[in-house]
Amino acid sequence: MNDTTEKALELGFSSVGIVPAEHPFEWSREVQRRIDESLIPEEEWSRRNLKHDPAEVIADAKQVLILVGSHEPFKEPFPPGIAVYSSHYQEYPRYLEKAESFAGWLRSHGINAVVTSKLPLKHLAVKAGLGVYRQNSLVCSSDSGSFIILFGIVTDTEIGEATLSDEPLKVASDCADCNKCVYSCPTGAIMPEGTIDLTKCIRAHMGTGTPVPPEIREAYGVRLIGCEICQRICPHNADVLRDLSLPSGEELELFSLPNLLNLGKSPSRKEALNDIADVIGKNYARRNRILGDAVIAAGNMKDPNLLEYLAETLKYPHVPVRAHSAWAIGRIGTPKAKEILLSALQEEKDPMVISEIEAALGELQ
């Protein structure tokens, strides 16, 4: 175990734990309960393709190593006109590369080792004694708070003694005396005992490329990917949130709302998307996903100068982008905005978009 820990720290992980490769029945039951109570959309959850058993990763699995990487959040607020994104998405691929290096090191010692992010890693991290659950359902470590990135490595060999925690897999008791995250969540997604209503969670809607309910759109603010509201209010993250910095000016400019909204028609959009992918990852740097959320940010920004871009996204082929665009234009609410909506209503064929245009016009009466 000492060699394993030393290697993990050498690669840049802040801590590592080991748990037996057992089926997480408690976690599976809790997931099913939340699906049954409509707190987790079943179809969306199934698309995540999570594994309920380490044996689904390696047939003869013996142990799971849980690697914890810490990352420093960005200073907020961002400059005006810049869509906010979390540093998590920039750090994730870097830690994935480190995790793969770690697994390669294990394989060089004759151990079959597979990196995965598909197991219930928060559950396993708490079980391994690497942190505790907080009321917002996130795992909080002693040195990095909840600004952490988790990876699992399933092995076919017992490489060390398990680091099992004596603490129950429940929300830390001191959270009940605080509840700041509960009160700060703008959509009321945080429920007792660390249950999250994913139908209300801002982050759960971001980057999906699907229609976002109007009440959730307003709660986005000017965010593009990542929320962090409940993390930034948590007292246990106070030390992590000191002396933060913004991304470079060049990087921030990639996320200016005019640049993002222009992805719908810019001839250089492929190059722009590649640049954005270098920051938030290829999975989220997809044109439909970015546009779908960027127009929401524009609607919350309420800047009339963005109307020329929104008039174009209102014609974009992807239905959720058009639907969000109609809402955003209505939020800006100028006579020009009304003119754009009335014109679009004459051409639009999709029922969802027509409904959004009519609702936006209704707010302008």
Secondary structure, DSSP 8 states (H G I E B T S, - for coil): -HHHHHHHHHHT-SEEEEEE----HHHHHHHHHHHHTTSS-HHHHHHT---S-GGGTSTT--EEEEEEEE-----SS--TTB-EE-THHHHHHHHHHHHHHHHHHHHTTT--EEEES-S-HHHHHHHTTS-EE-TTS-EEBTTTBT-EEEEEEEESS--S-----SS-SSB-GGGGGT-HHHHH-TT--B-GGG-B-TTT-HHHHTTS-S---HHHHHHHTTEEE---HHHHT-GGGTTTTSS-----HHHHHHTBHHHHHGGGT-TTHHHHHHHHHHHH-TTT--HHHHHHHHHHHHHHHT-GGGHHHHHHHTT-SSHHHHHHHHHHHHHH--HHHHHHHHHHHHH---HHHHHHHHHHHHHH-
